[in-house]
């Protein structure tokens, strides 16, 4: 069995490949999205996962795995948008978008490794449906912070929630890919 570090890298490689292909198809059209819109897009993906988990069937032929991949990729888009702000036009090259992708994927991995150290890989004993619920909770928190113009009293910010959503999605993908 691969270790978490290697499994994380394998999953991010899959997600990055899809991100790269979409960049080649659409460019960085997502640059026009405000962070709130990115959050709502992630919300749609997480809601669909929960719906599929509860109903057990997909009417459009795509399953849970592509939605977790989308959450990883939109989470990274959200982090990019928090750093750069929304643009009026597509203003970065594919190469620059991939540099940002790699920066935030690495930051997510480093956070995951630190938390894994402290929590002893407790995520491995969790159900995939729990990751979905945690992502939905993080989305509700993020929306509240966004509605408060990014202000919090003692809580982590929007970026921390995006990182957690990315990592919960990677955990779900690891379990689906390696433990199925």
N, C-alpha and C positions, 0 to 999 in steps of 0.2 A: 504494500500500500504506500502511495506517495504521502509525503508529509504536507501539512497545511500550506507551507510556503510554496512548494511546487504546485500544489493543487490550485492555489490562488493565482499563480502565474499562468497556468493552463487556462483557467476560466477567463482571466483578463485578456489573454491572447485571442480567445474566441470572440469576446465582446469587442475588442479593438479592431479585429478583422471586419466585423460587421459595420462598425463605426466608419472605418476607412472606405469600405465599399459604398456606404451611403454618402460619404463626403464626395466620392467620385461621381455618384449619381446626381446629387443635389447641391454640392458645394456646402458651404457653412451657412446655409439659409437660416439655421436656428439662431444666428447672431442677432436677429431682430427680436427674439423672444425676451421679455422681461422675466426676471426670476420667478415671479408669481405664475406666469404662464408655464414655465418649466415645472414648477410644483404641481400645477393642475394636470399636466401631461403625465407626470409620475403617478398622480392620484388615479387617473383613468387606468393606467397599466396595473396598479395594485388592486384596484376594484375588480378588474377583469380576472386577475389571478384568484381572488377570493370567490368570485362567482363560479369560476371553473372548479375550484376546490369543493364548493358546496353542491354544485349541480352534477359534477362528474362528467360533463360532456361539453364539447365545443361545437357551436353551430357554424363557425367560420373556418374550421380546420387547423387553427393554430393553437398550440397548447400553452402550458405555463412557462416552459423554458424560454421561448422568445420574449415573453413579457418581463421575466427577470433580467434578461440581457438588456432589454430596453430601459429598465430602471437603472441598471449600472450605467448605461450610456447617457441617459438623461440626467442622472445624478452628477456625472462629470460635466455635462453641458451646464448644469446649474452652477457648479463651482466656477466654471470659466466665466459665466455671465456675472456672478457675484464679483469676480475680480475685475473684469473688463467693462461691465455695464452693457446694457443692450445697445445695439447699433441700429442705424437707420437702413443700412445695407449690409450685404455680405462683405465684410472688411478684412478677413484673414484668409490666407492660403490654406490649402489642404495640409501642407507641411507644418505650418504654424499651429493649426488646429490639433494635429497629431502630437506636436510638442507639448501643448497644454494638456492633452489627454494623458500622455505619459506622466507628466508632472503630478496630476491629480490621482491617477491610478497608483502611482508609487506612494503618495501621501496616504491614500486609503489603505494600502497594504501595510505601511508602517504603523498606522493606527490600529489595524487589526492585529498585528503581531504584538503590540504593546498590551492591548486588551486581552488577547489570548494568553499572554503571560500571567496577567492578574486573575483571569477567570478560569484558567486551566482548561480551555477548549470546551467549556460547557455547551457551546452551540452544537456540538456533535450529538448531544443527547436530546436536542430539541426536535420537534416536528417541523416540517417545511411550512405547514399552515401557521405556526407561531411566528415565523419570519414575516409572513404576509401580514399578520395582525400587528406586529411591531412596526413594519413599514407604514401601515395605515395610521398607527398612533403617531409616528414621527411626522407624517404628512399633516395630521391635524395640528400638531405642535408648530410645525413650520408655517402653516396658514395663519395661525394665531399670531406668531411673531411677525409675519408679513403684514397682517392687519394692524399691528402695533408699530408699523414703520421700522421694523428691525430692532426695536427696543425690548430689552428683557431686564428684569430685576436681578435674578441670580442664575438664570438658565443659560445653557449654551446657545449659540446663535444658529442661524440658518445653515451655515456651512457644516457645523457639527452634525446636524440632522441629515444633510445630504450624504456626508461620509457614512453615517450609520446605515442609511438606506442602501447605499452601494454595497457595504459589507454584508448586510443581511441578505441581499440578493445574491452575492457571491457564495455565501454559505448555502443558500438554497440550490444554486447551480452545482456546487461541489457535491452536495448530497445526491442530486439527480444524476450527475455524471459519473461519480465514482462509487456510490453506494447502492445504486439501483439494482 
